[in-house]
């Protein structure tokens, strides 16, 4: 999804945006009773969706819009 996007150029001068990208991953990630991730790839995809949208101004084709809870900083 992020192929061809120079995300480092977009984020290097804006660490708070990198923080939001990480927050999306952590907010979406679910753990089982042993603390093992059960949806790591989905959490990665949602974080990549946020990154794509931040860098291009639009959602990747076929991706659902991010919900407010996904982007919350705690």
CHARMM-style PDB file with segment names, atoms N, HN, CA, C and O in Angstrom:
ATOM      1  N   UNK     1       0.818  -1.190   0.000  1.00  0.00      PROA
ATOM      2  CA  UNK     1       0.000   0.000   0.000  1.00  0.00      PROA
ATOM      3  C   UNK     1       0.869   1.266   0.000  1.00  0.00      PROA
ATOM      4  O   UNK     1       0.519   2.263  -0.631  1.00  0.00      PROA
ATOM      5  N   UNK     2       1.991   1.219   0.702  1.00  0.00      PROA
ATOM      6  HN  UNK     2       2.275   0.409   1.214  1.00  0.00      PROA
ATOM      7  CA  UNK     2       2.832   2.414   0.795  1.00  0.00      PROA
ATOM      8  C   UNK     2       3.946   2.423  -0.250  1.00  0.00      PROA
ATOM      9  O   UNK     2       4.829   3.280  -0.217  1.00  0.00      PROA
ATOM     10  N   UNK     3       3.902   1.471  -1.169  1.00  0.00      PROA
ATOM     11  HN  UNK     3       3.186   0.774  -1.196  1.00  0.00      PROA
ATOM     12  CA  UNK     3       4.904   1.410  -2.223  1.00  0.00      PROA
ATOM     13  C   UNK     3       4.848   2.681  -3.076  1.00  0.00      PROA
ATOM     14  O   UNK     3       3.777   3.102  -3.511  1.00  0.00      PROA
ATOM     15  N   UNK     4       6.000   3.274  -3.303  1.00  0.00      PROA
ATOM     16  HN  UNK     4       6.871   2.931  -2.949  1.00  0.00      PROA
ATOM     17  CA  UNK     4       6.069   4.477  -4.112  1.00  0.00      PROA
ATOM     18  C   UNK     4       5.832   5.766  -3.343  1.00  0.00      PROA
ATOM     19  O   UNK     4       5.898   6.851  -3.920  1.00  0.00      PROA
ATOM     20  N   UNK     5       5.559   5.663  -2.051  1.00  0.00      PROA
ATOM     21  HN  UNK     5       5.505   4.782  -1.582  1.00  0.00      PROA
ATOM     22  CA  UNK     5       5.338   6.845  -1.222  1.00  0.00      PROA
ATOM     23  C   UNK     5       6.556   7.044  -0.335  1.00  0.00      PROA
ATOM     24  O   UNK     5       6.969   6.131   0.381  1.00  0.00      PROA
ATOM     25  N   UNK     6       7.127   8.234  -0.384  1.00  0.00      PROA
ATOM     26  HN  UNK     6       6.791   8.976  -0.966  1.00  0.00      PROA
ATOM     27  CA  UNK     6       8.284   8.550   0.446  1.00  0.00      PROA
ATOM     28  C   UNK     6       7.786   8.996   1.807  1.00  0.00      PROA
ATOM     29  O   UNK     6       7.807  10.181   2.139  1.00  0.00      PROA
ATOM     30  N   UNK     7       7.330   8.005   2.601  1.00  0.00      PROA
ATOM     31  HN  UNK     7       7.313   7.043   2.332  1.00  0.00      PROA
ATOM     32  CA  UNK     7       6.728   8.342   3.885  1.00  0.00      PROA
ATOM     33  C   UNK     7       7.737   8.953   4.851  1.00  0.00      PROA
ATOM     34  O   UNK     7       7.356   9.759   5.700  1.00  0.00      PROA
ATOM     35  N   UNK     8       9.005   8.592   4.744  1.00  0.00      PROA
ATOM     36  HN  UNK     8       9.315   7.938   4.054  1.00  0.00      PROA
ATOM     37  CA  UNK     8      10.005   9.166   5.634  1.00  0.00      PROA
ATOM     38  C   UNK     8      10.101  10.675   5.410  1.00  0.00      PROA
ATOM     39  O   UNK     8      10.202  11.433   6.375  1.00  0.00      PROA
ATOM     40  N   UNK     9      10.070  11.114   4.168  1.00  0.00      PROA
ATOM     41  HN  UNK     9       9.988  10.498   3.384  1.00  0.00      PROA
ATOM     42  CA  UNK     9      10.113  12.549   3.874  1.00  0.00      PROA
ATOM     43  C   UNK     9       8.902  13.262   4.469  1.00  0.00      PROA
ATOM     44  O   UNK     9       8.998  14.413   4.894  1.00  0.00      PROA
ATOM     45  N   UNK    10       7.779  12.580   4.496  1.00  0.00      PROA
ATOM     46  HN  UNK    10       7.701  11.645   4.151  1.00  0.00      PROA
ATOM     47  CA  UNK    10       6.553  13.174   5.041  1.00  0.00      PROA
ATOM     48  C   UNK    10       6.567  13.237   6.567  1.00  0.00      PROA
ATOM     49  O   UNK    10       6.036  14.181   7.152  1.00  0.00      PROA
ATOM     50  N   UNK    11       7.172  12.236   7.216  1.00  0.00      PROA
ATOM     51  HN  UNK    11       7.603  11.469   6.740  1.00  0.00      PROA
ATOM     52  CA  UNK    11       7.088  12.122   8.668  1.00  0.00      PROA
ATOM     53  C   UNK    11       8.310  12.633   9.434  1.00  0.00      PROA
ATOM     54  O   UNK    11       8.204  12.915  10.627  1.00  0.00      PROA
ATOM     55  N   UNK    12       9.446  12.757   8.786  1.00  0.00      PROA
ATOM     56  HN  UNK    12       9.532  12.528   7.817  1.00  0.00      PROA
ATOM     57  CA  UNK    12      10.670  13.079   9.534  1.00  0.00      PROA
ATOM     58  C   UNK    12      10.616  14.421  10.242  1.00  0.00      PROA
ATOM     59  O   UNK    12      11.243  14.588  11.289  1.00  0.00      PROA
ATOM     60  N   UNK    13       9.893  15.368   9.703  1.00  0.00      PROA
ATOM     61  HN  UNK    13       9.384  15.232   8.853  1.00  0.00      PROA
ATOM     62  CA  UNK    13       9.793  16.688  10.323  1.00  0.00      PROA
ATOM     63  C   UNK    13       8.530  16.843  11.155  1.00  0.00      PROA
ATOM     64  O   UNK    13       8.229  17.935  11.638  1.00  0.00      PROA
ATOM     65  N   UNK    14       7.804  15.772  11.318  1.00  0.00      PROA
ATOM     66  HN  UNK    14       8.048  14.885  10.926  1.00  0.00      PROA
ATOM     67  CA  UNK    14       6.545  15.826  12.062  1.00  0.00      PROA
ATOM     68  C   UNK    14       6.397  14.578  12.939  1.00  0.00      PROA
ATOM     69  O   UNK    14       5.592  13.696  12.640  1.00  0.00      PROA
ATOM     70  N   UNK    15       7.174  14.511  14.017  1.00  0.00      PROA
ATOM     71  HN  UNK    15       7.828  15.228  14.260  1.00  0.00      PROA
ATOM     72  CA  UNK    15       7.115  13.308  14.847  1.00  0.00      PROA
ATOM     73  C   UNK    15       5.737  13.035  15.440  1.00  0.00      PROA
ATOM     74  O   UNK    15       5.418  11.883  15.738  1.00  0.00      PROA
ATOM     75  N   UNK    16       4.925  14.052  15.616  1.00  0.00      PROA
ATOM     76  HN  UNK    16       5.184  14.987  15.375  1.00  0.00      PROA
ATOM     77  CA  UNK    16       3.591  13.797  16.167  1.00  0.00      PROA
ATOM     78  C   UNK    16       2.743  12.989  15.189  1.00  0.00      PROA
ATOM     79  O   UNK    16       1.862  12.241  15.614  1.00  0.00      PROA
ATOM     80  N   UNK    17       2.991  13.124  13.900  1.00  0.00      PROA
ATOM     81  HN  UNK    17       3.706  13.731  13.554  1.00  0.00      PROA
ATOM     82  CA  UNK    17       2.258  12.321  12.920  1.00  0.00      PROA
ATOM     83  C   UNK    17       2.716  10.873  12.955  1.00  0.00      PROA
ATOM     84  O   UNK    17       1.905   9.965  12.774  1.00  0.00      PROA
ATOM     85  N   UNK    18       4.003  10.642  13.185  1.00  0.00      PROA
ATOM     86  HN  UNK    18       4.662  11.380  13.332  1.00  0.00      PROA
ATOM     87  CA  UNK    18       4.492   9.275  13.354  1.00  0.00      PROA
ATOM     88  C   UNK    18       3.850   8.648  14.587  1.00  0.00      PROA
ATOM     89  O   UNK    18       3.549   7.454  14.599  1.00  0.00      PROA
ATOM     90  N   UNK    19       3.644   9.453  15.619  1.00  0.00      PROA
ATOM     91  HN  UNK    19       3.889  10.422  15.610  1.00  0.00      PROA
ATOM     92  CA  UNK    19       2.990   8.982  16.836  1.00  0.00      PROA
ATOM     93  C   UNK    19       1.555   8.531  16.537  1.00  0.00      PROA
ATOM     94  O   UNK    19       1.105   7.513  17.063  1.00  0.00      PROA
ATOM     95  N   UNK    20       0.846   9.272  15.709  1.00  0.00      PROA
ATOM     96  HN  UNK    20       1.211  10.099  15.282  1.00  0.00      PROA
ATOM     97  CA  UNK    20      -0.524   8.901  15.346  1.00  0.00      PROA
ATOM     98  C   UNK    20      -0.516   7.580  14.571  1.00  0.00      PROA
ATOM     99  O   UNK    20      -1.365   6.717  14.797  1.00  0.00      PROA
ATOM    100  N   UNK    21       0.431   7.429  13.673  1.00  0.00      PROA
ATOM    101  HN  UNK    21       1.121   8.130  13.489  1.00  0.00      PROA
ATOM    102  CA  UNK    21       0.525   6.187  12.901  1.00  0.00      PROA
ATOM    103  C   UNK    21       0.725   4.996  13.841  1.00  0.00      PROA
ATOM    104  O   UNK    21       0.078   3.961  13.684  1.00  0.00      PROA
ATOM    105  N   UNK    22       1.610   5.143  14.803  1.00  0.00      PROA
ATOM    106  HN  UNK    22       2.136   5.984  14.931  1.00  0.00      PROA
ATOM    107  CA  UNK    22       1.837   4.090  15.792  1.00  0.00      PROA
ATOM    108  C   UNK    22       0.581   3.860  16.629  1.00  0.00      PROA
ATOM    109  O   UNK    22       0.242   2.717  16.936  1.00  0.00      PROA
ATOM    110  N   UNK    23      -0.108   4.936  17.001  1.00  0.00      PROA
ATOM    111  HN  UNK    23       0.168   5.865  16.752  1.00  0.00      PROA
ATOM    112  CA  UNK    23      -1.332   4.821  17.799  1.00  0.00      PROA
ATOM    113  C   UNK    23      -2.385   4.015  17.055  1.00  0.00      PROA
ATOM    114  O   UNK    23      -3.080   3.200  17.663  1.00  0.00      PROA
ATOM    115  N   UNK    24      -2.515   4.229  15.755  1.00  0.00      PROA
ATOM    116  HN  UNK    24      -1.951   4.891  15.262  1.00  0.00      PROA
ATOM    117  CA  UNK    24      -3.498   3.454  14.982  1.00  0.00      PROA
ATOM    118  C   UNK    24      -3.185   1.968  15.114  1.00  0.00      PROA
ATOM    119  O   UNK    24      -4.081   1.163  15.369  1.00  0.00      PROA
ATOM    120  N   UNK    25      -1.918   1.602  14.940  1.00  0.00      PROA
ATOM    121  HN  UNK    25      -1.190   2.256  14.732  1.00  0.00      PROA
ATOM    122  CA  UNK    25      -1.536   0.196  15.060  1.00  0.00      PROA
ATOM    123  C   UNK    25      -1.904  -0.363  16.437  1.00  0.00      PROA
ATOM    124  O   UNK    25      -2.522  -1.423  16.535  1.00  0.00      PROA
ATOM    125  N   UNK    26      -1.526   0.344  17.485  1.00  0.00      PROA
ATOM    126  HN  UNK    26      -1.024   1.205  17.406  1.00  0.00      PROA
ATOM    127  CA  UNK    26      -1.744  -0.140  18.852  1.00  0.00      PROA
ATOM    128  C   UNK    26      -3.230  -0.152  19.207  1.00  0.00      PROA
ATOM    129  O   UNK    26      -3.689  -1.075  19.880  1.00  0.00      PROA
ATOM    130  N   UNK    27      -3.981   0.840  18.773  1.00  0.00      PROA
ATOM    131  HN  UNK    27      -3.608   1.590  18.226  1.00  0.00      PROA
ATOM    132  CA  UNK    27      -5.408   0.887  19.080  1.00  0.00      PROA
ATOM    133  C   UNK    27      -6.178  -0.248  18.421  1.00  0.00      PROA
ATOM    134  O   UNK    27      -7.156  -0.741  18.984  1.00  0.00      PROA
ATOM    135  N   UNK    28      -5.754  -0.662  17.253  1.00  0.00      PROA
ATOM    136  HN  UNK    28      -4.960  -0.262  16.796  1.00  0.00      PROA
ATOM    137  CA  UNK    28      -6.453  -1.712  16.513  1.00  0.00      PROA
ATOM    138  C   UNK    28      -5.992  -3.110  16.944  1.00  0.00      PROA
ATOM    139  O   UNK    28      -6.763  -4.067  16.876  1.00  0.00      PROA
ATOM    140  N   UNK    29      -4.753  -3.225  17.381  1.00  0.00      PROA
ATOM    141  HN  UNK    29      -4.126  -2.448  17.436  1.00  0.00      PROA
ATOM    142  CA  UNK    29      -4.191  -4.523  17.746  1.00  0.00      PROA
ATOM    143  C   UNK    29      -4.979  -5.169  18.891  1.00  0.00      PROA
ATOM    144  O   UNK    29      -5.291  -4.520  19.889  1.00  0.00      PROA
ATOM    145  N   UNK    30      -5.289  -6.440  18.727  1.00  0.00      PROA
ATOM    146  HN  UNK    30      -5.035  -6.967  17.916  1.00  0.00      PROA
ATOM    147  CA  UNK    30      -5.978  -7.224  19.766  1.00  0.00      PROA
ATOM    148  C   UNK    30      -5.044  -8.335  20.230  1.00  0.00      PROA
ATOM    149  O   UNK    30      -4.320  -8.936  19.436  1.00  0.00      PROA
ATOM    150  N   UNK    31      -5.078  -8.591  21.530  1.00  0.00      PROA
ATOM    151  HN  UNK    31      -5.666  -8.102  22.175  1.00  0.00      PROA
ATOM    152  CA  UNK    31      -4.244  -9.637  22.118  1.00  0.00      PROA
ATOM    153  C   UNK    31      -5.122 -10.727  22.717  1.00  0.00      PROA
ATOM    154  O   UNK    31      -6.222 -10.457  23.197  1.00  0.00      PROA
ATOM    155  N   UNK    32      -4.627 -11.960  22.684  1.00  0.00      PROA
ATOM    156  HN  UNK    32      -3.732 -12.180  22.294  1.00  0.00      PROA
ATOM    157  CA  UNK    32      -5.364 -13.054  23.315  1.00  0.00      PROA
ATOM    158  C   UNK    32      -5.037 -13.095  24.805  1.00  0.00      PROA
ATOM    159  O   UNK    32      -4.320 -12.231  25.308  1.00  0.00      PROA
ATOM    160  N   UNK    33      -5.554 -14.084  25.503  1.00  0.00      PROA
ATOM    161  HN  UNK    33      -6.137 -14.786  25.094  1.00  0.00      PROA
ATOM    162  CA  UNK    33      -5.376 -14.191  26.954  1.00  0.00      PROA
ATOM    163  C   UNK    33      -3.912 -14.340  27.364  1.00  0.00      PROA
ATOM    164  O   UNK    33      -3.551 -14.014  28.495  1.00  0.00      PROA
ATOM    165  N   UNK    34      -3.075 -14.825  26.462  1.00  0.00      PROA
ATOM    166  HN  UNK    34      -3.368 -15.089  25.544  1.00  0.00      PROA
ATOM    167  CA  UNK    34      -1.651 -14.977  26.753  1.00  0.00      PROA
ATOM    168  C   UNK    34      -0.835 -13.748  26.335  1.00  0.00      PROA
ATOM    169  O   UNK    34       0.388 -13.729  26.481  1.00  0.00      PROA
ATOM    170  N   UNK    35      -1.521 -12.723  25.813  1.00  0.00      PROA
ATOM    171  HN  UNK    35      -2.514 -12.738  25.695  1.00  0.00      PROA
ATOM    172  CA  UNK    35      -0.841 -11.509  25.390  1.00  0.00      PROA
ATOM    173  C   UNK    35      -0.261 -11.585  23.985  1.00  0.00      PROA
ATOM    174  O   UNK    35       0.535 -10.731  23.596  1.00  0.00      PROA
ATOM    175  N   UNK    36      -0.651 -12.589  23.229  1.00  0.00      PROA
ATOM    176  HN  UNK    36      -1.298 -13.283  23.545  1.00  0.00      PROA
ATOM    177  CA  UNK    36      -0.181 -12.746  21.853  1.00  0.00      PROA
ATOM    178  C   UNK    36      -1.135 -12.033  20.896  1.00  0.00      PROA
ATOM    179  O   UNK    36      -2.352 -12.114  21.059  1.00  0.00      PROA
ATOM    180  N   UNK    37      -0.589 -11.336  19.900  1.00  0.00      PROA
ATOM    181  HN  UNK    37       0.400 -11.270  19.767  1.00  0.00      PROA
ATOM    182  CA  UNK    37      -1.461 -10.641  18.944  1.00  0.00      PROA
ATOM    183  C   UNK    37      -2.279 -11.618  18.115  1.00  0.00      PROA
ATOM    184  O   UNK    37      -1.791 -12.669  17.699  1.00  0.00      PROA
ATOM    185  N   UNK    38      -3.548 -11.244  17.883  1.00  0.00      PROA
ATOM    186  HN  UNK    38      -3.945 -10.390  18.221  1.00  0.00      PROA
ATOM    187  CA  UNK    38      -4.433 -12.091  17.076  1.00  0.00      PROA
ATOM    188  C   UNK    38      -4.799 -11.445  15.746  1.00  0.00      PROA
ATOM    189  O   UNK    38      -5.353 -12.108  14.869  1.00  0.00      PROA
ATOM    190  N   UNK    39      -4.497 -10.172  15.588  1.00  0.00      PROA
ATOM    191  HN  UNK    39      -4.047  -9.633  16.300  1.00  0.00      PROA
ATOM    192  CA  UNK    39      -4.846  -9.478  14.340  1.00  0.00      PROA
ATOM    193  C   UNK    39      -3.744  -8.512  13.901  1.00  0.00      PROA
ATOM    194  O   UNK    39      -4.017  -7.406  13.434  1.00  0.00      PROA
ATOM    195  N   UNK    40      -2.506  -8.948  14.059  1.00  0.00      PROA
ATOM    196  HN  UNK    40      -2.284  -9.846  14.438  1.00  0.00      PROA
ATOM    197  CA  UNK    40      -1.364  -8.081  13.768  1.00  0.00      PROA
ATOM    198  C   UNK    40      -1.379  -7.551  12.329  1.00  0.00      PROA
ATOM    199  O   UNK    40      -1.122  -6.366  12.112  1.00  0.00      PROA
ATOM    200  N   UNK    41      -1.669  -8.390  11.365  1.00  0.00      PROA
ATOM    201  HN  UNK    41      -1.877  -9.352  11.542  1.00  0.00      PROA
ATOM    202  CA  UNK    41      -1.674  -7.951   9.960  1.00  0.00      PROA
ATOM    203  C   UNK    41      -2.769  -6.920   9.707  1.00  0.00      PROA
ATOM    204  O   UNK    41      -2.568  -5.975   8.944  1.00  0.00      PROA
ATOM    205  N   UNK    42      -3.924  -7.096  10.341  1.00  0.00      PROA
ATOM    206  HN  UNK    42      -4.087  -7.864  10.961  1.00  0.00      PROA
ATOM    207  CA  UNK    42      -4.998  -6.117  10.189  1.00  0.00      PROA
ATOM    208  C   UNK    42      -4.594  -4.779  10.809  1.00  0.00      PROA
ATOM    209  O   UNK    42      -4.849  -3.724  10.229  1.00  0.00      PROA
ATOM    210  N   UNK    43      -3.970  -4.820  11.976  1.00  0.00      PROA
ATOM    211  HN  UNK    43      -3.763  -5.677  12.447  1.00  0.00      PROA
ATOM    212  CA  UNK    43      -3.502  -3.589  12.626  1.00  0.00      PROA
ATOM    213  C   UNK    43      -2.460  -2.889  11.749  1.00  0.00      PROA
ATOM    214  O   UNK    43      -2.467  -1.664  11.631  1.00  0.00      PROA
ATOM    215  N   UNK    44      -1.569  -3.668  11.137  1.00  0.00      PROA
ATOM    216  HN  UNK    44      -1.563  -4.663  11.234  1.00  0.00      PROA
ATOM    217  CA  UNK    44      -0.577  -3.094  10.214  1.00  0.00      PROA
ATOM    218  C   UNK    44      -1.275  -2.419   9.033  1.00  0.00      PROA
ATOM    219  O   UNK    44      -0.888  -1.329   8.611  1.00  0.00      PROA
ATOM    220  N   UNK    45      -2.297  -3.075   8.512  1.00  0.00      PROA
ATOM    221  HN  UNK    45      -2.611  -3.960   8.856  1.00  0.00      PROA
ATOM    222  CA  UNK    45      -3.023  -2.529   7.358  1.00  0.00      PROA
ATOM    223  C   UNK    45      -3.719  -1.213   7.705  1.00  0.00      PROA
ATOM    224  O   UNK    45      -3.722  -0.278   6.904  1.00  0.00      PROA
ATOM    225  N   UNK    46      -4.307  -1.143   8.897  1.00  0.00      PROA
ATOM    226  HN  UNK    46      -4.304  -1.902   9.548  1.00  0.00      PROA
ATOM    227  CA  UNK    46      -4.974   0.101   9.301  1.00  0.00      PROA
ATOM    228  C   UNK    46      -3.954   1.223   9.486  1.00  0.00      PROA
ATOM    229  O   UNK    46      -4.221   2.364   9.112  1.00  0.00      PROA
ATOM    230  N   UNK    47      -2.789   0.914  10.059  1.00  0.00      PROA
ATOM    231  HN  UNK    47      -2.571  -0.014  10.363  1.00  0.00      PROA
ATOM    232  CA  UNK    47      -1.731   1.923  10.203  1.00  0.00      PROA
ATOM    233  C   UNK    47      -1.239   2.357   8.828  1.00  0.00      PROA
ATOM    234  O   UNK    47      -0.987   3.542   8.607  1.00  0.00      PROA
ATOM    235  N   UNK    48      -1.100   1.420   7.911  1.00  0.00      PROA
ATOM    236  HN  UNK    48      -1.304   0.457   8.090  1.00  0.00      PROA
ATOM    237  CA  UNK    48      -0.688   1.756   6.544  1.00  0.00      PROA
ATOM    238  C   UNK    48      -1.751   2.598   5.849  1.00  0.00      PROA
ATOM    239  O   UNK    48      -1.427   3.483   5.056  1.00  0.00      PROA
ATOM    240  N   UNK    49      -3.017   2.323   6.144  1.00  0.00      PROA
ATOM    241  HN  UNK    49      -3.280   1.605   6.788  1.00  0.00      PROA
ATOM    242  CA  UNK    49      -4.106   3.128   5.584  1.00  0.00      PROA
ATOM    243  C   UNK    49      -3.980   4.566   6.061  1.00  0.00      PROA
ATOM    244  O   UNK    49      -4.122   5.501   5.273  1.00  0.00      PROA
ATOM    245  N   UNK    50      -3.713   4.744   7.357  1.00  0.00      PROA
ATOM    246  HN  UNK    50      -3.598   3.984   7.997  1.00  0.00      PROA
ATOM    247  CA  UNK    50      -3.537   6.099   7.890  1.00  0.00      PROA
ATOM    248  C   UNK    50      -2.361   6.784   7.211  1.00  0.00      PROA
ATOM    249  O   UNK    50      -2.465   7.945   6.814  1.00  0.00      PROA
ATOM    250  N   UNK    51      -1.241   6.075   7.072  1.00  0.00      PROA
ATOM    251  HN  UNK    51      -1.156   5.132   7.395  1.00  0.00      PROA
ATOM    252  CA  UNK    51      -0.041   6.636   6.461  1.00  0.00      PROA
ATOM    253  C   UNK    51      -0.307   7.036   5.010  1.00  0.00      PROA
ATOM    254  O   UNK    51       0.089   8.120   4.580  1.00  0.00      PROA
ATOM    255  N   UNK    52      -0.960   6.183   4.275  1.00  0.00      PROA
ATOM    256  HN  UNK    52      -1.281   5.303   4.624  1.00  0.00      PROA
ATOM    257  CA  UNK    52      -1.302   6.464   2.887  1.00  0.00      PROA
ATOM    258  C   UNK    52      -2.173   7.719   2.799  1.00  0.00      PROA
ATOM    259  O   UNK    52      -1.930   8.607   1.983  1.00  0.00      PROA
ATOM    260  N   UNK    53      -3.184   7.767   3.653  1.00  0.00      PROA
ATOM    261  HN  UNK    53      -3.381   7.045   4.317  1.00  0.00      PROA
ATOM    262  CA  UNK    53      -4.083   8.925   3.639  1.00  0.00      PROA
ATOM    263  C   UNK    53      -3.338  10.202   4.024  1.00  0.00      PROA
ATOM    264  O   UNK    53      -3.567  11.252   3.423  1.00  0.00      PROA
ATOM    265  N   UNK    54      -2.461  10.127   5.006  1.00  0.00      PROA
ATOM    266  HN  UNK    54      -2.275   9.274   5.494  1.00  0.00      PROA
ATOM    267  CA  UNK    54      -1.695  11.301   5.421  1.00  0.00      PROA
ATOM    268  C   UNK    54      -0.798  11.802   4.285  1.00  0.00      PROA
ATOM    269  O   UNK    54      -0.688  13.007   4.060  1.00  0.00      PROA
ATOM    270  N   UNK    55      -0.164  10.879   3.579  1.00  0.00      PROA
ATOM    271  HN  UNK    55      -0.253   9.900   3.762  1.00  0.00      PROA
ATOM    272  CA  UNK    55       0.789  11.252   2.537  1.00  0.00      PROA
ATOM    273  C   UNK    55       0.135  11.668   1.220  1.00  0.00      PROA
ATOM    274  O   UNK    55       0.691  12.483   0.484  1.00  0.00      PROA
ATOM    275  N   UNK    56      -1.039  11.116   0.920  1.00  0.00      PROA
ATOM    276  HN  UNK    56      -1.491  10.454   1.518  1.00  0.00      PROA
ATOM    277  CA  UNK    56      -1.660  11.389  -0.382  1.00  0.00      PROA
ATOM    278  C   UNK    56      -2.920  12.238  -0.295  1.00  0.00      PROA
ATOM    279  O   UNK    56      -3.349  12.820  -1.292  1.00  0.00      PROA
ATOM    280  N   UNK    57      -3.515  12.312   0.895  1.00  0.00      PROA
ATOM    281  HN  UNK    57      -3.166  11.839   1.704  1.00  0.00      PROA
ATOM    282  CA  UNK    57      -4.748  13.062   1.045  1.00  0.00      PROA
ATOM    283  C   UNK    57      -5.993  12.281   0.686  1.00  0.00      PROA
ATOM    284  O   UNK    57      -7.091  12.838   0.675  1.00  0.00      PROA
ATOM    285  N   UNK    58      -5.842  10.995   0.391  1.00  0.00      PROA
ATOM    286  HN  UNK    58      -4.951  10.543   0.400  1.00  0.00      PROA
ATOM    287  CA  UNK    58      -7.010  10.177   0.069  1.00  0.00      PROA
ATOM    288  C   UNK    58      -6.812   8.765   0.608  1.00  0.00      PROA
ATOM    289  O   UNK    58      -5.691   8.344   0.895  1.00  0.00      PROA
ATOM    290  N   UNK    59      -7.912   8.052   0.738  1.00  0.00      PROA
ATOM    291  HN  UNK    59      -8.822   8.395   0.505  1.00  0.00      PROA
ATOM    292  CA  UNK    59      -7.839   6.671   1.205  1.00  0.00      PROA
ATOM    293  C   UNK    59      -7.311   5.767   0.095  1.00  0.00      PROA
ATOM    294  O   UNK    59      -7.521   6.044  -1.085  1.00  0.00      PROA
ATOM    295  N   UNK    60      -6.629   4.695   0.469  1.00  0.00      PROA
ATOM    296  HN  UNK    60      -6.458   4.470   1.428  1.00  0.00      PROA
ATOM    297  CA  UNK    60      -6.251   3.711  -0.545  1.00  0.00      PROA
ATOM    298  C   UNK    60      -7.508   3.098  -1.150  1.00  0.00      PROA
ATOM    299  O   UNK    60      -8.527   2.988  -0.467  1.00  0.00      PROA
ATOM    300  N   UNK    61      -7.458   2.705  -2.389  1.00  0.00      PROA
ATOM    301  HN  UNK    61      -6.631   2.793  -2.943  1.00  0.00      PROA
ATOM    302  CA  UNK    61      -8.631   2.088  -3.017  1.00  0.00      PROA
ATOM    303  C   UNK    61      -9.122   0.878  -2.225  1.00  0.00      PROA
ATOM    304  O   UNK    61      -8.343  -0.009  -1.874  1.00  0.00      PROA
ATOM    305  N   UNK    62     -10.415   0.858  -1.952  1.00  0.00      PROA
ATOM    306  HN  UNK    62     -11.047   1.579  -2.236  1.00  0.00      PROA
ATOM    307  CA  UNK    62     -11.038  -0.264  -1.281  1.00  0.00      PROA
ATOM    308  C   UNK    62     -10.920  -0.281   0.234  1.00  0.00      PROA
ATOM    309  O   UNK    62     -11.439  -1.195   0.875  1.00  0.00      PROA
ATOM    310  N   UNK    63     -10.258   0.692   0.817  1.00  0.00      PROA
ATOM    311  HN  UNK    63      -9.835   1.434   0.296  1.00  0.00      PROA
ATOM    312  CA  UNK    63     -10.103   0.716   2.273  1.00  0.00      PROA
ATOM    313  C   UNK    63     -11.190   1.568   2.915  1.00  0.00      PROA
ATOM    314  O   UNK    63     -11.582   2.606   2.382  1.00  0.00      PROA
ATOM    315  N   UNK    64     -11.667   1.112   4.065  1.00  0.00      PROA
ATOM    316  HN  UNK    64     -11.349   0.268   4.498  1.00  0.00      PROA
ATOM    317  CA  UNK    64     -12.663   1.864   4.819  1.00  0.00      PROA
ATOM    318  C   UNK    64     -12.006   3.054   5.504  1.00  0.00      PROA
ATOM    319  O   UNK    64     -10.826   3.013   5.855  1.00  0.00      PROA
ATOM    320  N   UNK    65     -12.781   4.106   5.688  1.00  0.00      PROA
ATOM    321  HN  UNK    65     -13.739   4.139   5.403  1.00  0.00      PROA
ATOM    322  CA  UNK    65     -12.278   5.295   6.381  1.00  0.00      PROA
ATOM    323  C   UNK    65     -11.887   4.927   7.809  1.00  0.00      PROA
ATOM    324  O   UNK    65     -12.500   4.061   8.433  1.00  0.00      PROA
ATOM    325  N   UNK    66     -10.868   5.593   8.307  1.00  0.00      PROA
ATOM    326  HN  UNK    66     -10.370   6.296   7.800  1.00  0.00      PROA
ATOM    327  CA  UNK    66     -10.452   5.379   9.686  1.00  0.00      PROA
ATOM    328  C   UNK    66     -11.483   5.973  10.630  1.00  0.00      PROA
ATOM    329  O   UNK    66     -12.031   7.045  10.373  1.00  0.00      PROA
ATOM    330  N   UNK    67     -11.738   5.278  11.708  1.00  0.00      PROA
ATOM    331  HN  UNK    67     -11.293   4.407  11.917  1.00  0.00      PROA
ATOM    332  CA  UNK    67     -12.655   5.761  12.725  1.00  0.00      PROA
ATOM    333  C   UNK    67     -11.874   6.551  13.759  1.00  0.00      PROA
ATOM    334  O   UNK    67     -10.675   6.338  13.938  1.00  0.00      PROA
ATOM    335  N   UNK    68     -12.557   7.464  14.441  1.00  0.00      PROA
ATOM    336  HN  UNK    68     -13.531   7.637  14.296  1.00  0.00      PROA
ATOM    337  CA  UNK    68     -11.893   8.342  15.404  1.00  0.00      PROA
ATOM    338  C   UNK    68     -11.143   7.558  16.485  1.00  0.00      PROA
ATOM    339  O   UNK    68     -10.038   7.939  16.870  1.00  0.00      PROA
ATOM    340  N   UNK    69     -11.734   6.475  16.974  1.00  0.00      PROA
ATOM    341  HN  UNK    69     -12.632   6.165  16.661  1.00  0.00      PROA
ATOM    342  CA  UNK    69     -11.093   5.686  18.043  1.00  0.00      PROA
ATOM    343  C   UNK    69      -9.779   5.072  17.582  1.00  0.00      PROA
ATOM    344  O   UNK    69      -8.883   4.845  18.395  1.00  0.00      PROA
ATOM    345  N   UNK    70      -9.653   4.801  16.287  1.00  0.00      PROA
ATOM    346  HN  UNK    70     -10.380   4.985  15.626  1.00  0.00      PROA
ATOM    347  CA  UNK    70      -8.422   4.201  15.775  1.00  0.00      PROA
ATOM    348  C   UNK    70      -7.241   5.166  15.872  1.00  0.00      PROA
ATOM    349  O   UNK    70      -6.095   4.735  15.993  1.00  0.00      PROA
ATOM    350  N   UNK    71      -7.518   6.463  15.820  1.00  0.00      PROA
ATOM    351  HN  UNK    71      -8.450   6.813  15.722  1.00  0.00      PROA
ATOM    352  CA  UNK    71      -6.456   7.475  15.776  1.00  0.00      PROA
ATOM    353  C   UNK    71      -6.215   8.163  17.108  1.00  0.00      PROA
ATOM    354  O   UNK    71      -5.367   9.051  17.192  1.00  0.00      PROA
ATOM    355  N   UNK    72      -6.936   7.779  18.144  1.00  0.00      PROA
ATOM    356  HN  UNK    72      -7.625   7.058  18.076  1.00  0.00      PROA
ATOM    357  CA  UNK    72      -6.810   8.443  19.442  1.00  0.00      PROA
ATOM    358  C   UNK    72      -5.444   8.193  20.065  1.00  0.00      PROA
ATOM    359  O   UNK    72      -4.905   7.087  20.017  1.00  0.00      PROA
ATOM    360  N   UNK    73      -4.907   9.254  20.648  1.00  0.00      PROA
ATOM    361  HN  UNK    73      -5.345  10.152  20.686  1.00  0.00      PROA
ATOM    362  CA  UNK    73      -3.673   9.144  21.424  1.00  0.00      PROA
ATOM    363  C   UNK    73      -4.060   8.988  22.883  1.00  0.00      PROA
ATOM    364  O   UNK    73      -4.952   9.685  23.365  1.00  0.00      PROA
ATOM    365  N   UNK    74      -3.408   8.090  23.586  1.00  0.00      PROA
ATOM    366  HN  UNK    74      -2.683   7.523  23.194  1.00  0.00      PROA
ATOM    367  CA  UNK    74      -3.715   7.853  25.003  1.00  0.00      PROA
ATOM    368  C   UNK    74      -2.548   8.249  25.853  1.00  0.00      PROA
ATOM    369  OT1 UNK    74      -2.606   8.126  27.077  1.00  0.00      PROA
TER     370      UNK     74
END
